[in-house]
Each structure stands twice: as structure tokens, then as C-alpha cells.
Amino acid sequence: MQGRIYSLVLLAATLGGNLAAQRPPGPPPLHVQVDSTHHRVLITGGPYRVPVSPEMSGMMMDMPAIPVQRFAFPMDGWLQGFRVDLFDDHGHALSHRLVHHLIMVNFSRRQFIYPALERLLGIAEESDTGDVRVPRTIGVPMRAGQELGVYAAWHNDSGPEIPVAYWRIVMYLANPRLRPRPIDVLPAYMDVNIQTNPEENRFNVPPGHFEIGYEFSPPLSGHLLVVTGHLHDYGTLVKLVDAVSGKTLVQVNAKRDSLGRVLSIPRKLLAIRGEGLSLAAGHRYRVVGVFDNPTRDTSYGAMAHMVGLFAPSHYREWPALDSADLYYHRDLVDLLANGATDSVIVGVGVGGPAPERRR
């Protein structure tokens, strides 16, 4: 096993060098802006070209992907929400359905269930638009210098080509003078089909009713405070089940059109009254995706997962990243294989210095 892990480290380094030589020039660096007046960090990427996405026989072809673009988080604080804006070179808003997914990864913290890198925030084409906010009493702890990255894939299935597009992530932080300080919460990602490889979570959906699930045990106890989901077309719902009793603990239903296309998935607040949904360390749970394929053809490359915010009973017991874990290395290699670019950090409303290029 140690030999395989060592080989993966070498593979990551080799991929980084070889792919850098073969890959066309990447997008310009991200712009990182600190707005201390309004307690915000703004991350802007672009310009990008968004061609029309080809499709063949009902199977979505490879989507134009934005390589992982890394930056250092500029300040200490608690993340309490975000918004993602898409716009063209004239500043006109673009539809969120142009982005199949846009994900921010935290290279310094692991996930709740899986020993992979934390996915801090993200949107998908079926996500509700607008601000995503949490109560001011909770927040995701952030530290200055944490290495983060953003990766995305476009899905322009309605045309025409968009020659110049940008995205901006607005990250809302708690007022640093807030007392008492926010309760620490962290993202919880639960995929219905991840087994031993974080990149093997796609599956095929045959005609008719179809369910797929993954069983897990949390490494520590706590409470789920809010959940939502991500489903590909023909998905009807994603749910969390007590694997011992078979009881459904929470589910989110997709809003679909008459052809089964997923239009949106709501967010469900679990702690409006009380502490939220209690999860016990070592107990068996199952996350399940449910599909209804009305066609006679198999749908390829589907995905389904539930995401939310988890308040651990003891934050300091959150599992650490394990550099010797094979699963972690597979995740890291995949991110490195997608390349990376530098960022530019800018001060806004703080009298900051001229833009400093980070390397």
C-alpha cells in the first residue's frame, strides 16, 4: 500500500508537469477582493469562452471545464453565506443554468464522511439562485492563509456561444465584533455512489424507477442544520435514511418539468426549532437517490448527493487530513491533473495596497 501511495505522489507531480506542457494557456488569475466595510470576500474568475455544449444520443458529452484556480483565503473569520453571479463583458447577468457546477475546495480541511478534501461551497445548474445565508449564530470557521481553489464546468445547452463570461463568488463573513462568537459548523457532503474512489461517483439510470444508495457511519456526533441536494435529470429526490430502522430522516424533492428535467432543488432548514437532525458517531445511515426515467433509454453518467451544514458536538475532534490515505491522494491527483492558476489579491474599502500577485 505504501508503494502505491508513493506512486500516486509521483504521478501527481508528473501529471502536473506533463499536463502543464500540453495544456493551452489557462484563464487569467482569480481576483480576490477584501471588503472589510461589509465583511465580504469577493472572488472573481474570467474571462472564459462558453461554447454550445454538444449532446449525442441523450448522453451529455464532456463539458468545457475551468481548471482548478487556487488562492489563499485573506482573513480570519466565520463564513455565513455566499452568492454566485455570472455576467458577460458588459456586466449583464447570465443564467445560472450555464454552469453545470462551480465548486470551491479547501485544501487544508477534510470532508465529514470521506477522507477527501473539503468542498466548502458550490452551486449546480438546478441550484436556487440568490444569496445562501445561515443564521448569524453559526458560521464555517476560516483562517487567513488557508489554500482554497475553485473549479467549474460550463453547460450551455441552449446557445448561442458566449465569447466572454465571468463568475464572481461573494463570500459573507460574520461581523468580527459579534458576541457571542458563532457556533462552528462545517459542510457535510453525502454521495449516493462513492465507494473507494472520489471520481467514480457517476452511475447509469435505466428506464423506469431506480434507486441507488451509499451506507456510512459518521466519525463524530453532531447535528445537521440545513440540507439540499444535487440531482441529474430524471432525479426525483435525495434522502437520508436510518440504515438500522429504515426510517427516512430527511429528504429533499426536486422540482422537475414534464420531461423529467431537474429545474431546482430547495434548501431545507432543520434547526428552525431545536438543534436540528441528530447524527450519532458510529451509527449506520444511508443516503439514497431516487430516479424516474420516463424514456426507453438508459441515462448515462448520472449523479446524486445530499449536502448540508453539520454542527459537530466537539469541533476539535473533526478528522484531520491524512496524507497517507489513498482516497485522499486520488482526490488530490484529480485536482492537480486539472491544473491550477495563481490569484491576485486586492483590498476594497480597507485602504489596501496595490494588487499583489500571489504565487
C-alpha positions in Angstrom: 0.0 0.0 0.0 2.8 2.4 0.8 4.3 1.8 -2.6 1.0 2.6 -4.3 0.7 5.8 -2.3 4.2 6.8 -3.1 3.5 6.1 -6.8 0.4 8.4 -6.6 2.6 11.2 -5.2 5.0 10.8 -8.1 2.0 10.6 -10.5 0.7 13.9 -9.2 4.0 15.6 -9.8 4.4 14.0 -13.2 0.8 15.0 -14.2 1.4 18.5 -13.1 4.5 18.8 -15.3 3.3 16.9 -18.3 -0.2 18.5 -18.4 1.2 21.9 -18.0 3.3 21.4 -21.1 0.3 20.1 -23.1 -2.5 22.3 -21.8 -3.3 25.5 -23.7 -2.9 28.8 -21.7 -5.2 28.9 -18.7 -7.6 31.6 -17.7 -6.2 34.8 -16.1 -5.6 34.7 -12.3 -8.5 35.0 -9.9 -9.1 38.4 -8.3 -9.5 38.2 -4.6 -11.0 41.4 -3.0 -11.5 42.1 0.7 -14.4 44.3 1.6 -13.9 44.9 5.3 -16.7 47.5 5.4 -19.3 45.0 4.5 -17.5 41.9 5.9 -17.2 40.2 2.4 -14.6 38.5 0.3 -15.2 38.6 -3.4 -13.6 36.0 -5.8 -13.8 36.8 -9.5 -12.8 34.5 -12.3 -12.6 35.1 -16.1 -12.9 35.9 -18.8 -14.0 32.5 -20.1 -15.4 31.4 -23.5 -18.5 29.3 -23.2 -19.3 27.3 -26.4 -22.5 25.4 -27.0 -22.4 22.0 -25.3 -22.7 19.1 -27.8 -25.0 16.2 -26.9 -25.3 12.8 -28.6 -27.9 10.0 -28.1 -29.1 11.5 -24.9 -25.7 11.4 -23.3 -24.1 14.6 -22.3 -20.6 15.0 -23.8 -17.6 16.4 -21.9 -18.4 19.9 -20.7 -15.9 22.7 -21.1 -14.1 22.7 -17.7 -12.4 25.6 -15.9 -9.2 24.2 -14.3 -8.7 24.4 -10.6 -7.8 28.0 -9.8 -6.1 28.4 -6.4 -5.9 31.3 -3.9 -5.1 32.0 -0.3 -8.0 33.0 1.9 -7.1 36.5 3.1 -8.6 36.8 6.6 -9.8 35.0 9.8 -13.5 34.8 10.4 -16.7 32.7 10.1 -18.3 32.2 6.7 -22.0 32.8 6.9 -23.2 32.7 3.3 -22.4 33.3 -0.3 -23.7 34.2 -3.7 -22.5 33.3 -7.2 -23.0 35.8 -10.0 -22.5 35.1 -13.7 -22.1 38.0 -16.1 -20.7 39.0 -19.6 -18.2 41.6 -20.6 -20.8 44.3 -20.5 -21.8 43.4 -16.9 -25.1 41.8 -18.0 -26.3 38.9 -15.8 -26.1 35.4 -17.3 -28.3 32.4 -16.4 -27.0 30.1 -13.7 -28.0 27.2 -15.9 -24.9 27.9 -17.9 -22.8 26.3 -15.1 -23.3 22.6 -14.5 -21.3 23.0 -11.3 -19.0 25.5 -9.6 -17.2 24.3 -6.5 -14.8 25.8 -4.0 -12.4 23.3 -2.5 -10.5 23.7 0.8 -7.0 22.1 0.5 -6.5 22.4 4.3 -9.5 20.5 5.7 -11.1 17.1 5.0 -14.7 16.2 4.4 -17.1 14.9 7.0 -17.7 11.4 5.7 -14.9 10.9 3.2 -11.1 11.4 3.7 -11.1 13.7 0.7 -10.6 17.5 0.5 -13.4 19.6 1.8 -15.8 21.1 -0.7 -16.5 24.4 1.0 -19.4 25.7 -1.1 -20.8 25.4 -4.6 -23.7 25.7 -7.0 -25.2 23.5 -9.7 -27.4 24.4 -12.6 -30.5 23.4 -10.6 -29.5 25.4 -7.5 -31.7 28.1 -6.2 -30.2 31.5 -7.2 -29.6 34.4 -5.0 -28.0 34.6 -1.5 -27.3 31.5 0.5 -27.3 32.6 4.1 -27.2 30.9 7.5 -28.3 32.4 10.9 -25.7 34.8 12.4 -25.4 32.4 15.4 -23.4 29.9 13.3 -20.6 30.0 10.8 -17.9 28.0 9.0 -14.5 28.8 10.6 -11.9 30.2 8.2 -8.3 31.2 8.7 -6.1 33.6 6.8 -3.7 31.7 4.5 -5.9 28.6 4.0 -5.4 27.4 0.5 -8.6 27.3 -1.4 -9.4 26.6 -5.1 -12.4 26.9 -7.5 -13.2 24.6 -10.3 -16.2 24.6 -12.6 -17.8 23.1 -15.8 -20.0 25.0 -18.2 -23.1 23.5 -19.7 -24.5 25.7 -22.5 -27.3 23.6 -24.0 -29.4 26.4 -25.3 -26.9 28.5 -27.2 -25.6 30.7 -28.7 -21.9 30.6 -27.8 -20.9 33.2 -25.2 -17.5 34.7 -26.1 -16.8 36.4 -22.8 -18.2 35.2 -19.4 -17.2 35.8 -15.8 -18.2 34.4 -12.4 -18.0 36.0 -9.0 -18.3 34.4 -5.6 -19.4 36.8 -2.9 -18.5 35.3 0.5 -20.3 36.8 3.5 -18.4 36.7 6.8 -19.6 37.3 10.3 -19.0 40.7 11.9 -15.8 40.2 13.8 -17.3 42.1 16.8 -20.2 39.7 17.0 -20.6 38.3 20.6 -21.0 35.5 21.4 -18.9 34.2 18.5 -20.7 31.9 16.0 -21.0 28.2 16.7 -18.6 26.3 14.4 -20.3 24.4 11.6 -18.8 22.6 8.6 -20.0 21.3 5.2 -21.5 17.8 5.1 -21.3 16.0 1.7 -23.0 12.7 1.3 -22.8 11.0 -2.2 -25.0 8.0 -3.2 -22.3 6.2 -5.1 -18.8 7.0 -3.8 -17.1 3.8 -2.8 -13.3 3.8 -2.7 -12.6 6.5 -5.4 -14.0 10.0 -5.2 -14.0 10.2 -9.0 -16.2 7.1 -9.5 -19.4 8.5 -8.3 -21.3 8.5 -11.7 -23.8 5.8 -12.5 -26.3 4.9 -15.2 -30.1 5.2 -14.7 -32.1 2.6 -16.6 -35.7 3.2 -17.8 -38.3 3.4 -15.1 -38.0 3.7 -11.3 -34.4 3.4 -10.0 -32.8 3.9 -6.5 -29.2 3.9 -5.5 -27.7 4.4 -2.1 -24.5 4.5 0.0 -24.2 3.5 3.6 -21.8 5.3 6.1 -21.2 5.9 9.7 -20.2 9.4 10.9 -16.8 9.8 12.6 -18.3 12.1 15.3 -21.7 13.1 16.6 -23.5 16.3 16.0 -26.5 17.9 14.2 -27.4 18.5 10.6 -28.8 22.1 10.5 -29.7 22.5 6.8 -29.6 20.3 3.7 -30.1 20.5 0.0 -29.1 18.2 -2.9 -27.8 17.8 -6.4 -29.5 15.5 -8.9 -29.1 15.0 -12.6 -32.1 14.8 -14.9 -34.8 12.2 -14.1 -33.9 12.5 -10.4 -36.9 12.9 -8.1 -35.4 13.2 -4.6 -32.4 12.5 -2.4 -32.9 11.4 1.2 -31.1 10.4 4.3 -32.2 7.1 5.9 -31.5 5.5 9.3 -30.0 2.2 8.0 -30.9 0.4 11.1 -34.5 1.2 11.4 -35.2 2.1 7.7 -36.8 5.4 8.7 -36.4 8.4 6.4 -34.8 11.2 8.5 -34.9 13.9 5.9 -35.5 14.2 2.1 -35.4 17.0 -0.5 -37.6 16.7 -3.6 -36.6 18.0 -7.0 -38.8 20.3 -9.0 -39.0 18.9 -12.5 -40.5 19.7 -15.8 -42.8 17.4 -17.8 -39.8 15.6 -19.4 -38.2 14.8 -16.0 -35.6 17.6 -16.3 -34.5 18.8 -12.9 -35.3 22.5 -12.6 -34.4 23.2 -8.9 -33.8 21.6 -5.5 -34.8 23.5 -2.4 -32.9 24.0 0.8 -34.5 22.6 3.9 -33.8 24.1 7.3 -33.7 21.6 10.1 -33.0 23.8 13.1 -35.7 26.4 13.0 -37.0 24.9 16.2 -34.5 22.9 18.2 -30.9 21.7 17.5 -31.5 20.1 14.1 -31.2 16.5 13.0 -29.1 14.5 15.4 -26.5 12.1 13.9 -24.6 9.7 16.2 -20.9 8.7 15.7 -20.7 5.1 14.6 -24.4 4.7 13.7 -25.3 3.5 10.3 -27.0 5.8 7.8 -27.7 5.6 4.1 -28.0 8.4 1.6 -30.3 7.5 -1.3 -31.0 9.0 -4.7 -34.3 8.2 -6.4 -34.9 8.5 -10.2 -37.8 8.1 -12.6 -36.6 7.7 -16.1 -39.6 8.1 -18.4 -37.7 7.2 -21.6 -36.8 3.8 -23.1 -33.1 4.6 -23.0 -30.5 4.4 -20.2 -29.3 7.8 -19.0 -25.5 7.7 -18.6 -23.2 9.5 -16.1 -25.8 10.5 -13.5 -25.0 11.9 -10.1 -26.9 12.4 -6.8 -25.9 13.7 -3.4 -27.0 15.5 -0.4 -25.1 18.4 1.1 -25.7 20.5 4.2 -24.2 22.1 7.3 -23.2 19.9 10.2 -22.5 21.2 13.8 -20.2 18.7 15.4 -20.7 18.2 19.1 -16.9 18.7 19.6 -15.4 20.7 16.7 -11.8 19.9 17.8 -12.5 16.2 17.1 -13.1 16.8 13.4 -10.9 14.3 11.5 -7.7 15.7 10.1 -6.4 15.2 6.6 -4.3 12.0 6.3 -1.5 12.4 3.8 -1.1 8.6 3.7 -4.7 7.9 2.8 -5.1 6.5 -0.8 -8.6 8.1 -1.1 -7.2 11.5 -0.3 -4.4 11.1 -2.8 -6.9 10.1 -5.6 -8.8 13.3 -4.9 -5.7 15.4 -4.8 -4.3 13.9 -8.0 -7.5 14.6 -9.9 -7.5 18.2 -8.8 -3.8 18.6 -9.8 -4.5 17.0 -13.1 -7.0 19.7 -13.8 -4.2 22.3 -13.4 -4.1 25.5 -11.4 -3.5 29.2 -11.8 -2.4 31.9 -9.4 -4.6 34.6 -7.9 -4.4 38.4 -7.5 -5.5 39.8 -4.1 -7.0 43.3 -3.8 -8.2 45.4 -0.9 -11.6 47.1 -1.1 -12.7 49.6 1.5 -9.7 48.9 3.6 -7.1 51.3 2.0 -5.1 48.3 0.9 -2.0 48.3 -1.2 -1.9 47.9 -5.0 -2.8 44.4 -6.3 -0.3 41.8 -5.1 0.3 38.8 -7.3 0.4 35.6 -5.3 2.4 32.6 -6.4 
